Amino acid sequence: MPIRIFIQDERRFTPEEGGLLILAFEYTLRNLNGVKRNDALAIMIAKQIIAIAKNGERDPLKLSAKALAALRLKPGEKAESFNANPTDDASRGIA
């Protein structure tokens, strides 16, 4: 799970705080369809949760909501909507 690596690298969170960040990360992934722990999006989510936690937030639900908002994602959204291919129909002007 990528968030553990980032938490360890920070060396600023207690084990209890790290546990809350992991909860926020797991909750966030469960609320996004199709995101796996090794996906680039999961890494972005992990880094965003840590950045928010550096400002003092520790509530897993708030960390999740703020991370999703920062990445302009919504619960239940599919992962492929974030990783849209630039050659999709919309970008080519095909309706």
Contact map, one row per residue, 1 for C-alpha under 8 A:
11111000000000000000000000000000000011000000000000000000000000000000000000000000000000000000000
11111100000000000000000000000000000011000110010000000000000000000000000000000000000000000000000
11111110000000000000010010000000000000000010011000000000000000000000000000000000000000000000000
11111111000000000100010000000000000000000000000000000000000000000000000000000000000000000000000
11111111100000000000000000000000000000000000000000000000000000000000000000000000000000000000000
01111111110000000000000000000000000000000000011001000000000000000000000000000000000000000000000
00111111111110000100000000000000000000000000000001000000000000000000000000000000000000000000000
00011111111000000000000000000000000000000000000000000000000000000000000000000000000000000000000
00001111111000000000000000000000000000000000000000000000000000000000000000000000000000000000000
00000111111110000000000000000000000000000000000000000000000000000000000000000000000000000000000
00000011111110000000000000000000000000000000000000000000000000000000000000000000000000000000000
00000010011111000000000000000000000000000000000000000000000000000000000000000000000000000000000
00000010011111111100000000000000000000000000000000000000000000000000000000000000000000000000000
00000000000111111100000000000000000000000000000000000000000000000000000000000000000000000000000
00000000000011111110000000000000000000000000000000000000000000000000000000000000000000000000000
00000000000011111111000000000000000000000000000000000000000000000000000000000000000000000000000
00000000000011111111100000000000000000000000000000000000010000000000000000000000000000000000000
00010010000011111111110000000000000000000000000000000000000000000000000000000000000000000000000
00000000000000111111111000000000000000000000000000000000000000000000000000000000000000000000000
00000000000000011111111100000000000000000000000000000000011100000000000000000000000000000000000
00000000000000001111111110000000000000000000000011001000010100100000000000000000000000000000000
00110000000000000111111111000000000000000000000000000000000000000000000000000000000000000000000
00000000000000000011111111100000000000000000000000000000000100000000000000000000000000000000000
00000000000000000001111111110000000000000000000010000000001110110000000000000000000000000000000
00100000000000000000111111111000000000000000110010000000000100010000000000000000000000000000000
00000000000000000000011111111100000000000000000000000000000000000000000000000000000000000000000
00000000000000000000001111111110000000000000000000000000000110010000000000000000000000000000000
00000000000000000000000111111111000000000000100000000000000000011001000000100000000000000000000
00000000000000000000000011111111101110000100000000000000000000000000000000000000000000000000000
00000000000000000000000001111111100000000000000000000000000000000000000000000000000000000000000
00000000000000000000000000111111100000000000000000000000000000000000000000111000000000000000000
00000000000000000000000000011111111000000000000000000000000000000000000001111110000000000000000
00000000000000000000000000001111111000000000000000000000000000000000000000011110000000000000000
00000000000000000000000000000001111100000000000000000000000000000000000000000111000000000000000
00000000000000000000000000001001111110101100000000000000000000000000000000000110000000000000000
00000000000000000000000000001000011111100100000000000000000000000000000000000000000000000000000
11000000000000000000000000001000001111100110000000000000000000000000000000000000000000000000000
11000000000000000000000000000000000111110110000000000000000000000000000000000000000000000000000
00000000000000000000000000000000001111111110000000000000000000000000000000000000000000000000000
00000000000000000000000000000000000001111111000000000000000000000000000000000000000000000000000
00000000000000000000000000000000001000111111100000000000000000000000000000000010000000000000000
01000000000000000000000000001000001111111111110000000000000000000000000000000000000000000000000
01100000000000000000000000000000000011111111111000000000000000000000000000000000000000000000000
00000000000000000000000000000000000000011111111100000000000000000000000000000000000000000000000
00000000000000000000000010010000000000001111111110000000000000000011001000000000000000000000000
01100100000000000000000010000000000000000111111111000000000000000000000000000000000000000000000
00100100000000000000000000000000000000000011111111100000000000000000000000000000000000000000000
00000000000000000000000000000000000000000001111111110000000000000010010000000000000000000000000
00000000000000000000100110000000000000000000111111111000000000110110000000000000000000000000000
00000110000000000000100000000000000000000000011111111100000000000000000000000000000000000000000
00000000000000000000000000000000000000000000001111111110000000000000000000000000000000000000000
00000000000000000000000000000000000000000000000111111111100000100110000000000000000000000000000
00000000000000000000100000000000000000000000000011111111110000100000000000000000000000000000000
00000000000000000000000000000000000000000000000001111111100000000000000000000000000000000000000
00000000000000000000000000000000000000000000000000111111100000000000000000000000000000000000000
00000000000000000000000000000000000000000000000000011111110000000000000000000000000000000000000
00000000000000000000000000000000000000000000000000011111111001100000000000000000000000000000000
00000000000000001001100000000000000000000000000000001001111101100000000000000000000000000000000
00000000000000000001000100000000000000000000000000000000111111100000000000000000000000000000000
00000000000000000001101110100000000000000000000000000000011111110000000000000000000000000000000
00000000000000000000000100100000000000000000000000000000001111111000000000000000000000000000000
00000000000000000000000000000000000000000000000000000000111111111100000000000000000000000000000
00000000000000000000100100000000000000000000000010011000111111111110000000000000000000000000000
00000000000000000000000110110000000000000000000010000000000111111111000000000000000000000000000
00000000000000000000000000010000000000000000000000000000000011111111100000000000000000000000000
00000000000000000000000000000000000000000000000010010000000001111111110000000000000000000000000
00000000000000000000000000000000000000000000100110010000000000111111111000000000000000000000000
00000000000000000000000000010000000000000000100000000000000000011111111111100000000000000000000
00000000000000000000000000000000000000000000000000000000000000001111111111000000000000000000000
00000000000000000000000000000000000000000000000100000000000000000111111110000000000000000000000
00000000000000000000000000000000000000000000100000000000000000000011111110000000000000000000000
00000000000000000000000000000000000000000000000000000000000000000001111111000000000000000000000
00000000000000000000000000000000000000000000000000000000000000000001111111101000010000000000000
00000000000000000000000000000001000000000000000000000000000000000001100111111000000000000000000
00000000000000000000000000010011000000000000000000000000000000000001000011111000000000000000000
00000000000000000000000000000011100000000000000000000000000000000000000001111100000000000000000
00000000000000000000000000000011100000000000000000000000000000000000000011111110100000000000000
00000000000000000000000000000001111000000000000000000000000000000000000000011111110000000000000
00000000000000000000000000000001111000001000000000000000000000000000000000001111111000000000000
00000000000000000000000000000000010000000000000000000000000000000000000000000111111100000000000
00000000000000000000000000000000000000000000000000000000000000000000000000001111111100000000000
00000000000000000000000000000000000000000000000000000000000000000000000010000111111100000000000
00000000000000000000000000000000000000000000000000000000000000000000000000000011111110000000000
00000000000000000000000000000000000000000000000000000000000000000000000000000001111111010000000
00000000000000000000000000000000000000000000000000000000000000000000000000000000001111110000000
00000000000000000000000000000000000000000000000000000000000000000000000000000000000111110010000
00000000000000000000000000000000000000000000000000000000000000000000000000000000000011111011000
00000000000000000000000000000000000000000000000000000000000000000000000000000000000111111111000
00000000000000000000000000000000000000000000000000000000000000000000000000000000000000111111111
00000000000000000000000000000000000000000000000000000000000000000000000000000000000000011111111
00000000000000000000000000000000000000000000000000000000000000000000000000000000000001111111110
00000000000000000000000000000000000000000000000000000000000000000000000000000000000000111111110
00000000000000000000000000000000000000000000000000000000000000000000000000000000000000001111111
00000000000000000000000000000000000000000000000000000000000000000000000000000000000000001111111
00000000000000000000000000000000000000000000000000000000000000000000000000000000000000001100111
